[in-house]
């Protein structure tokens, strides 16, 4: 596996598969890398903790950075190369300029209208789209893999690529299922922040999602999810059932729906979602 730090070294990886990450890799990331390898293309994993997608009171400074362990996971999952750029390589004009540009980044509608992550973290998707577009420009992949756990982010990036197809030509975004612990907790780099009591409380997220899977109406499902989250001592930021295509209200003739949850346990924020039938 090749270790790359500068864009000048990316030449041999262009045209392959890319798995963008912020590091702190776990089995969820490994599943994306394996999916990329199964496509028959060489897989480039990017590791970059992007400052422009964190709000002023969020956890950028303490976000886990575990490069040595990340490289082992990437290699064992089948990565051909790992790109670990410096901040200067991604934002050559400096962070202040980059932050100002992120605030003005042209976003697809699904990044601003559902009132989900966009409402809780109003500057988040500007930074996400900024860094992902920069990585796509540098790496020039033909296919990119993203997990469904960050469901709104997946839809935002998919729309971004579709709306600028001339820029990235035939690039395809491939969604991959959420990977869960045996007890149902969605794998997340932030899970390592949880103490034993918080880890137990966090199981209420999966229980809430399961409760919504057989509800007859969206309103009933949303009520049940909130009740279960409350019972587990979780601070609910949203617990909603939406259209999987628009993340807006369900279409009358829609055959599927997405339940989406965001909660806080103290300073730790967790999100999850699941496809359901209503």
N, C-alpha and C positions, 0 to 999 in steps of 0.2 A: 504494500500500500504506500502510495506517495504522499508525502507531507508538503503542502504548498502554503506559502505565506504571501506571495506577490502575484499580481495578475499576469505578469510576464511569464509565469510558469504554468499558466492554465491551458496553453495551446493544445496539448495532447488530450485534454479532457472535454474539449468543446464538442457539441453535438451529441453528448451522452445524456444520462439521467442525472438529475440533481435532487438532493434532499436538503433544503435549507433548515438549519437549526440554530438555537442559541446555546447549544452545548448542554451539559448536565444530562447526558444521554441515558436512556433507559430502554426497556423492551419495546415500548411504543415506537421510539425512533428506529430501533433495530428492525422492526417489522416493515417500516418504510424503506429501509436500505435493502432488505431482502426482496421486497416487491420491485424495487428498481433493478436489482440484479436479475430477477426473473424475467425482466423485459428484454434481456439479452444485450443491454447497453452497459458500458462502464458507468459506475455510480460515483459521483462526486458529492461528498457531504460537506456542507459549509457550516462553520461554527463561528458565530459572531453575536455577541450580546449587544444589541442595537440600542444606543442611548436615546434615540429620537422617538421610540415608541413607548417610553416610560413617562408617566406623569411626574410632577414635582414631588409628590409624596409617596411614590411607589418604590419598589424594591430593586432598582437598578444596581445600587452599590453592593447590596448583599446577595444579588442573584447568584446561585451556585456556579462556580467555575471549576470544572473537574477535567481539565484537558487530558491528563495522562490516562484516566479511566475511559474518557470519551474515545480516544484513539483505539484502545483495545476493543471496545464495543463495535466501533465502526469497522474495524478490520475483520473481526470475527463474523460480522453480519454480511460481509462481502463487498465493502467499499473498495473502489480502485484508488481513490485519492481523497484526502481531506484538505479543504481550503480554510485556513485560519488567518484571515486578513487583519491588519491593524485598523484602528479607527481612521488613520490617515489614508489608508488604501481605499476605504469605502467613502470617506468624506474628505477629499483632498483640500477643500476650501475651509475646513474647520467645522467644529461642532456648532458654534453659534450660527453660522451660515446655514448649516444643514438643518438645524432646528427651525429656523425661520422658513426654509423651503418646505419642510414637512408640514408646517402649519398651513401652507398654501397649496399643498399637493392636490391635484384634481382627482377626486374620489368617485368611484361608481356609486349609484344610488343606494345599493344595499349596505354601504358603509355609513350612511347618514340618516336613513329613514326608519329602520325598524325600532329604534329606541331601545336597544339592548346594550351591547358593549359600547356602541357609539354614544349612548347617553351616560353611561357610568364612567367611561374613559374617553372623553371627547377628542383628545389629541392622539389617541392610540393608532387608529388606522392610517392617519397621515404618515406616521413613522413606519408602520408596517409596509405600506405600499411603496414608500420611498426606498427602504432597504431592499425589499424583494425585487423591485424593478432594477435597482443598481446591481444586485447579484445576477439577475437574468442577463443584463447587458454585459457583465464581465465574463460570465461562465458560458453563455450562449448554449443552453441545453435544448434538447429536442423534446424532453419530457421532464416533468417535475412532480414530486410526490409530497402530499400534505395529508395530515391526519384529520379525521372528522371531529375529534374532540374540540378543537377550536372551529366550530362549525360556521360561525359568521365570518371568521377570517378566511376560511376555505372559500366561501362564496364570494367574498370581496376580491380575493386574488384571482379567482376564476373570471369574474366579470372584468377586472382590470385587464387581463390578458385578451379577453374577447374584444374589448373596446379598442385595444391598440394592437390589433393583429398584424398591422404593417410593420410594427416595431419588432415583434417577436415571431413573426411569420407563422410557422406551423407548430409552435410550442403547445403542448397539451398538458393540462393540469389533471393529475390523477388523484382522486380521493381514496383514502384507505381507512378501514374501520378503526374505531377506538379500541385500544388494548386495555384490558382491565386486570386488576388483581383477582385472585380466586374469590374474594368476598364481594367483588363488583366495583370497588373503587377504581375510577379511571386513573391510569398511570399519568403522572405529571411530575415535572422537575420540582415543583413546589411541594410535593408530598413529603419531601425530606424535612421540611420545616415543622411538620406535625408532631406533637408529642403523643403519648399513648392515648390520653383522654380525647384529644382533638381528632386523632385517627379514628377512634370509635364513633365520635359525632359525625365525622365526614361520611360514614356509611349511609347516613340518612339521605344523601344526594341520590345514590343509586336506588334506594328504596322508594324515594319520591318519584323518580322516573318510571320505575316499574308500576307504581300505583296508577300512573296516567295511561298505561298501555291499553287498558280495556275499558276506558271510560266512554260513555255514550256521547258526551259533548266536551268541547274544549273548556268551557267554564267549569264543569265538574272536575275535569282533570287538573286544572290550575288550582282549584280550591283544595283538592286532596294533596297536591304537591306541597303547597304552603303549610298545610296542617302538619305533614310529616317533617318538613324542615324545621318548623317551630318546635316540634316534640324532641328533636335532636339538638336543640339549642343553637341552631344555625341562623345567622343574620341574613335574611333573604334580600338580595338585590333585584332579582327577577326570577320568576318561575312561570313560564308561559308556554302555550302551545300555538305554533305558527305554521304557515305554509313553508315547506322546505325550499321552495324556489325563490320566494320573495322575502321570507321572514316577516311578512305582513300577516293580516288576518287570513284564516283558512278560506280557500275558494269553496263555494257551495258544492261543487262536483269533485272536489279533491279526494283522491284515494289514499293519500298518506299525509302525515303531519309530523312535525318535529317538536318534541318537548325540550325546552332549553332552560338551564338553571345556572344562576351565579349566586354564590354565598360568600360570607366572610366568617372566619373563626378567629377572632381577635384581629391581628394584622395580616392574616393569611387569607388570600382570596382564591377560590376554586370555582371552575366552571365545568359543566358537563352537559350532555344532551343525548337524546335517543330518538330513533324513528319509532313512531307509534301509529296506530290506526284509530281514527275517531269516527 
